[in-house]
Amino acid sequence: MFLHIGNDVLIKYKDIIGIFELQGNLSEVHKQIQANNLFNDRQHIYINKKDIKSCVLTDRNVYFSNISSITLKRRGQTLLSEV
């Protein structure tokens, strides 16, 4: 199963550790993630740099998406309910 997080990017659902809400422009988002060491040792992949609303944490990467965390979580719940 895969979760679509925007701009044709799919992530294996089993690789997802967490989905987090982020607000603001890119500099504000960087301030938010610097406070949390979970994000610092992973590669940062930006799906859209203009309007970041959420990030998806995996063991190797942090994906920054313009899709809200609520929408991503709903997509994930839909995937799990179909199994």
N, C-alpha and C positions, 0 to 999 in steps of 0.2 A: 504494500500500500504506500502511496505517495501523497504528500500534501503540497498543493500548489500555493506558493507564497507570492506570486506576482511575476510579471514579465517572463512567462514561460519557464520559471524556475520551479523544479520539483525536488522535494526532500523526502527521503525514506522516513516513514512515520516512526519506525522503530529506533531511528537515530536521534530523534528529538528529545532533548532533556527538558526544555521549557520554552514557553512563549511568553514574552514580556511586553507590556505597554510602554511606549516611549512617546514623549511629546516634544515638539519644538523643531527648530532648525538644526542643521548638522553640528554646529558648535555646542548647542545646548545638549544634544544627544551625547556628544563626546564627554561632556562634564558628567552626565548621568552614568555612563558606563565606566568611567575611570574610578568611580567610587566602589565598583564591584570587581574584585579580582577574578571572578569567573570568566569575564569577557577578555581579560588582558592577554592570556596565553593562547588565544585562538585567532585564526585568520578572520578578518572582517571582510564580509562580502556585502556590497551595497546593491540592492535591487533597484532602488531609486533614491538618489541623494537629496532630492528636492523636498520631499514630504514624507519623512520617516515617522511611522506610527507605531511600529512594533519591531521586536527582534526575536529571532528564533535561535535558540542555543542548541548546538550539537556537540559531540565530543571534539570535533576538529575545527568547527567554524561557528561564527556568529553571523547570521543573515539579517540585514536590516531591510525591512519591507515597508511599502506604503499602504499595506492592508492592515487594518486594525487587528489587535490581538483577539478581540471578541469574535471577529469574523473568522480568523484562522482557527480559533478553538472550536467554533461551530462546525467548520469543515472537518476538523479532526474527529469530533463526536459523530458526525454523519458517517465518516469512514468506518469508525469502530462499530456503529450500530448495524452496518451492512454486512459485517463479518459473521 
